[in-house]
Amino acid sequence: MEVSKKIVLIGHFGVGKTSLVRRYVDSAFSEDYLVTLGVQVKKKQIELDDNQVNLIIWDLEGNAKVENMRSSYMLGTDGFLYVFDLTRPITFNNLNENLEFIKKQYPKAPVKIVGNKADLFDGNDLDEFLTKNKLEQVITTSAKEGTNVATVFEELARELL
């Protein structure tokens, strides 16, 4: 069976949303910071549980508050990746508030919480950091190294089937 699913990446500016998409779709990474203005859309076709899944990935411009995002960008969203930067606490200060808004506005759309830039921590420090900041059910990724990037997209896609 062939299906298409819209996935929207949201979070503050500079957390690595574009880098995650580029790593996943193009197998590429750049140290250069490119600001996303508005939205950037990419497509990736994957085989998952005997299904052909067309992921339509919307990389939205960074915003501290999800409710301030253009609602037209969110129309038809099947699932969300909420991305924050593990090295910048300000990027997850509004996490619970933003998740509440998403769940209220898009109750059927699953959300994966992604802590990016895990390459900047060593393993023990990262676990301690997540516990200290009460960050639960977070999938840690590194767009730079590729760590867990495919996993987070494919876990969300599997939930959407």
Steps between C-alpha positions, in 0.01 A plus 500: 500500500623852421422787738611861542551657842574862586755547777565849638819596685454777754715666766718805564735641239844343488407165656594303190164429334638566152813299577289203611297514178811534283669210680192279462396587143834587337751319729679835532611735775641852492654703781357815338190636671220565254192679629173352378261773398142377492508133410719257312340178373688178417380153407641160589359168391561208735395136525348428840317184608423405138369851431635762264493817711547843345611732778425862419725681747425863584787686666345812654685817593608513863260637757502486879121465519318249281178701521677782311568275200292548187203269534495449121838321528350256749190406298486129424787408731514129581782522755750737661865499592553757776873577489707675765873559543647303788765769546256795527248469786296793367396274211314263730369748761158511327494128423202401716297804401568438131417130528169582670412737216585239235303225675201731535505625140611172335379223734547218248854598396776323695796708615858382542721716719850529356803628690753583228878557520567196720851491351586787733450281809669184615261216587491537880469877488205474261305259722567720803397811304168346388416383854596833657280692256207257530510429127317171452424302187763694309678343206849645482649557156806641335441636152876547473582133568169357377423340836133396533392726213343226286366336817299804609341551158425131455356457851259784429416358156429159657258667746324666208428171317 
